[in-house]
Amino acid sequence: MSKILDYLKENQLSMTETLLALTRAESPSYSKIDVDYCGEVLRNEYTRLVGGNVDVIEKEEVGNQYKFSFGPDNGLKQVLIIGHMDTVWDVGARPIRQDGDILYGPGVFDMKGGLTITLWALKAIKETGAFLDRKITFLVTSDEEIGSSHSKELIEEEAVRSSVVFVPESSIGPDGAVKTERKGAGQFLLRIEGITAHAGINAWDGASATEELAYQILDLKKLADRGEGISVNVGVVQGGTRANVIAKEATAEIDVRITKKSQAKNLLDKILNRPTFVKGTKVHVEGVLERYPLERNEHVIELYEQLKEIANAHGYALGEGSSGGASDGNFTAGLGIPTIDGLGPIGDGAHAETEHVLLSNLPNRAALLAEIILKNAGNPKEEELYVHDGSNSQSV
């Protein structure tokens, strides 16, 4: 039996207490004061449970960000764990309640549960005296739910110093499959300039921005490819002022998703350089692909195989899956750093009123994270992970 898993099972109640403390510190993305308070709760829990270094990166417009470091800083590339403490719910919007093994509350699944799992994974590594040959950095940001514009640079700075990245975002399904693929995502604004005219008196002198928009929507949909996993969605449209006026302006907000980095250049060229269909109109497009995809490449497959081996040793099978949504792991994967996601809790209902986690699975998930860290931060032998007399273990 795994020493780490045994230790965590013995401390399931304490893990629940940590999760409750973080969940009660509600932290909607746009409320800096609340996110900062949650950050201090997180820092206190880290100091109490793990120790090690804490760096606070202060921000003016969003909550502060935290970098927790653990293990020897000896020049080897670090193992990076990334998470976020901001949530989508306004303070007081969702009650926190427990129903047997199920804990409901704002952000318990996305991703206060993942923060809890990481804290206790590090705690278990420390308390079991496991060997580490390099530094572990746990980076917690404050604006993931609103696009990560204030944290992307920091994430990428830490990523290039890392050999591998683990993301304890929510898992998939009732058995807790990890995420070996995530789509890349971009947002674009299409603006059309037309020529206004009276719809009855001199309609032919005008150039309708809304008519051009209709053509644009249909043409943009042709760029989608279900087989290749490319989606193009025109989600918000606006245009015109009155029914009897040829529209002078129209806009559309476009969401784009891709599954492979190689798809980006051609697709972006077609989105940013639009043809026109209505004579006299002008079309402008602005936007970027904010996140490249997390692709299921050989490095991700290797990490997944390691996770499956750990899970099998713990007595269960671990599946894998993909997500159409993006996370901060897309940034690190886009830089070519081996990244695997979905290492957080088992539950459901992210961003929904039903958001919940299963408390009894917290030890298993924390043990999974702890042991994949050890496989990549010291490459311990089998006897270092499992019960023995302790004579060869090293404390950190």
N, C-alpha and C positions, 0 to 999 in steps of 0.2 A: 504494500500500500504506500502511496506517496506521502512522504512526511509533510509536504506543503499542503496537500489536500486535507490530511488529518487535522493539521493545525487550523485551517480555515473552517472546517466543519465544527470544530470546537468553539469557534468564535463567530458563528452565524448570527447570534443575537447582537453582538457588538457591531457586526457589519450592518445590520439593520438600523442600529442606532446612528451610525455614520450617515447612512442614506437618508434617514429622517432629518438629521441636522441640516444636510445640504438641501433637501427638498423644502424644508421650512424657510430657508433663506431664499425666497423667491427672487428670480433674477431676469425679468424681461429685458430683452436686448437694448431697448431705447431708454431704460432707466439706469443711468450710471450709478446713482447712489445705491440702488438695490443690487446691481451686479458687483459693485465694490464690496458691499457687505458680504455677499456670498463668497467672494474671493478671500475675505478674511476668515470666514468660517472654514473654508478649504485649507487655508494656510495653517490655521490652528490644528486642524485634524492631521495634516501632514506632519507638523512638528511633533504632535503628541504620539503619533503612530510610528513614524519612520525616522524623523530627524533629517540631517543633511542640510544642504544649502537651499535657500529660497531667494530668488531675485524677483522683484516686483517691477514690471515695466508700466510706468504710469501713462495714462492716456487722458486726453482732455474731453473728447467727444463721446467716447464709449467707456465701458468699464476697464479697469486696469487688467493687465495680463500677468501671468505667473509662470515662472520657470523653476521647477523643483529638480535638484540634482542629487544623485545617490550613487555611491560606489566610487572606485578609484579613477581619478582624472589623470591618465598616464599617456595621453597622446594618441591612443587608439580611437578609431571612429566610434562614436557613441551609439547606443540604442535609444531611439526616440519614440516616445509615446505622446500622442497629441489628442487633446480633448477640448471641450468648450463648456462654459458654465452658464451661458445665456440661454434663455428659453423663450417660447412664443407667447406665453400667457401673461396678461396683466396681473398684478398682485391682487390676490383675493378672488380671482375669477374661477379657480378650480379648488375644491376642498381636498384635503389630504385625509385619506381614510384607509384602514386596513380591514380586509375581509379574509380571515384565515391566512393562507399563504400568499395572498395577493395584496400588494400595496399600490393604491391609486394616488395620483397627485401630479402637479405640473412639473414636467421635466424628469419624472422618475425613470422613464425609458430613454429619453433623449435630452441630456445625457447624464443626469445626476447618478444614475445607476452605474454608468461606465466610469465616472470619477471615483465612486466608491470601490468598485472592483480594482481599479488601478492602485488606490491607496493601500488596500489590503493585500494585493499581490506583492507590492514592495515590502509591506510589513511582514508578510510570510517569508520572503527571501531573507530579510534581516533576522527574524526570530529563529529560523531553522539553520542559520549559519551557512547558507549556500555560498558557493564561490562565484565571484564576479571578477572578470579581468578588464572591465572597462566601465565607463560612466553610463548611468541610465539617466536620461533627461525626460521629465514629464512636463510638457508644455501645455498650459491651459489658457485658452483665449476667451474673449468676451463678446465676439460679434459674428460668430459662425452663422447664426440664424438670419442675419441680415447681409450676408455676402462676403464677410471676412476682409473687407477692404482695409481695415485698420490692423490686421494681423497677418496678411498674406506674406509680407516681406519678412517678418520675424519667423514665420513657419519655414519659409524657404531658406533663410539663413541657417536655421538649426538642421534642416534636412541635409544640406550639403556637407555637414559635419557628421553625418550618420551613416551607418552601414545598413540599417533596416528601420522601418517605421511600423509601429503597431497603433491601430486606431480602435479604441473601445467604444465605438458607436453601437447603437442597438443592433441586435442580431436578427436573423430572419426566421420566422415561423416558430412553431411550438417546441422544436428540438434545438433551436439556437444555432442554425447554420451561420457560418461566417461569410463575409462578402469578399469574393475574389475578383469581382468586376464592379465598376461603377461607370456610368456614362459621364462624359464631359458635357459641360453646359455653358451656354452663352446667351446673353440678352441683347436685343437690338431694337433701336427706334427708327422706324421708317417715317419720313415726313414728305408730304407732297404739296407742291405749290401749284395752284391752278389760276385761272383767270375768271374773275367773277363777272356775272351778267344777269339780266332779268330772264327768268325761265320762259316768259311768254313773249316778251317784246324783242329781245335780241339774243336768244339762246345760242345761236350759231357763232356769235362773237366770243363766247366764253369757252373755257376749258375746264371741265369738271374734275376737281381733285378727288371727289368720292368715286366717280366712275373709274378713274385711274387706280384708286385703291382697290376696287373690286377686281380689276385685272391682276394687280399685284398679289392679292391674296391667293387667287387661283394659280398663278405662276409659281409662287413660293411653295405651295403645297406639292408641286411637282418635284421639288428637291428632296422630299422625304422618301426614305427607302426602308420599308419594314424589314426586308431580308437582311439589310446591312446594319439595322439598328439605328438609323438616322431619322430623327423626328424634327419637324418644323411646325410650330404652332403659332398662329396669329391669334393671340389671346385677348387683346384689348384694341378696339378701333374707335376712332372719333373723327367726325368731319361734318362740315356744313353748318349753316345757321338757320335756314328756313327752307321749306319745301319749294318756294317759288324763286329761289336764288341759286344760280350755278355756284357750286362750292369752290371757295378760294383755297381752303386748306383742309388737309386730312392727315391723320397719323395712325400708326399701328405699332403695337408692342409685340415683339417676336421672341419666342423661346426656341432655342436650338439645342438638340442633344445628339452626341455622337458616341460611338463605341470604340473607335480607334483614332489614335493621334494622326495617322496617315490620311484620315478623311478630312482633316481640318482645312488645309490650304485650299483645295478645290471648292469646298462648300462655302468658305468665308468669301472667296473671290466672287462667287455667284450671288451671295447675299449683299455684299457691300457695293457691287457694281451692277446696279439694276437697269434693265432696259425700260423704256417708256412705251406706253400703248396708246395714250390719248394725246394727240397733237396739241402742243402748247403747254403741257404740264412739265414740271421738273420733279425729279425724285432724289431724295437725299437719305442715306442710311448711315447711322453711327452705332457703334457698339463693339464689343470684343467677346472672344471666347474666354470667359473668366477661369474656367477649370478644364484642363485636359482630362481625358478619361483615365481611370485606373484599369489597366488592361490585365487580363489573365495570361501573363507571360510565364516564361520558365522560372523566373525568380519568385513570382507569386505562387506558382504551383509547388515549388520547393517548400515555401513557408506553410502552405496548406498541408502538405504531406507530413511536416513536422507536427502540426497541430493534430492531425488525425492520429498520429502515433501516440501523442500524449493522451488524447481522449480515449483511445483504445485501452491504454494502460490504466485509465481511471474507470473503465467498465462501460463505456458508451460509444456510440458512433457519432461522428461529427460530419455534418453535411456542409455544402457550399452553395452559394447562390449569387445572383447579380442584383444590382439596384439601378433604377433609372434616375435616382437622385444622386446628387454629388455631395461630397464632404470635404473637409480640409485635407483628407488623404489624397484627393485628386491633385493637390498642389505638389505633394512629395512624389507621387507616382509620375507626374508630368516631368519631373526633373530626373527620372530614371532611377530613383531610390526604391528598392524593393519594399512594397507597402501592402499590408493586408488589413482589412476593415471588418467591422461587425463582431468585434471581440467583447462587446458589452453584454448586458443582461438579456435574459429571456423574458419576453413580455409582448406587448402589442400596444397599438393606439398612439403612436407618436403624433403629436400636434392635435390629438383628438380628445374629446371628453372622456373617452374610455382608457386613456393612457395608464398603463400599469406594468409592474414587473412581478416575477415570481421570486419570492424571498428565499425559498429553499434551494434555488439554483445559484445563488450568489457565490457560495464557496467553490462550486465546480468551475464557474466562469473565472473567478479570481485565480484559481489554481492553474487553469489553462493559460492565462496570461503570464503568470509567474514562471511557469516552466518553459514557455516559448521564449521568454526573456532570457532564461538561463541557457537555453540551447544556442542563443545568439550573442551571449555576453559571457563566454567562458567555455562553451561547448563541453559541459560536464559529462563525465561518464555516467553510465546507468546507475552505478552505486552511489553517486553523489546526489541523485534525485530521490533515491528511495532509501528506506530505513537501513542503517548500518550502525557501526559503533561510533561513528563521528570522528575517527582519528585522522581522516584525511581532509575534513572540511575546513574552510577558512571563513572567518567572519569578515564582514565588510562594514 
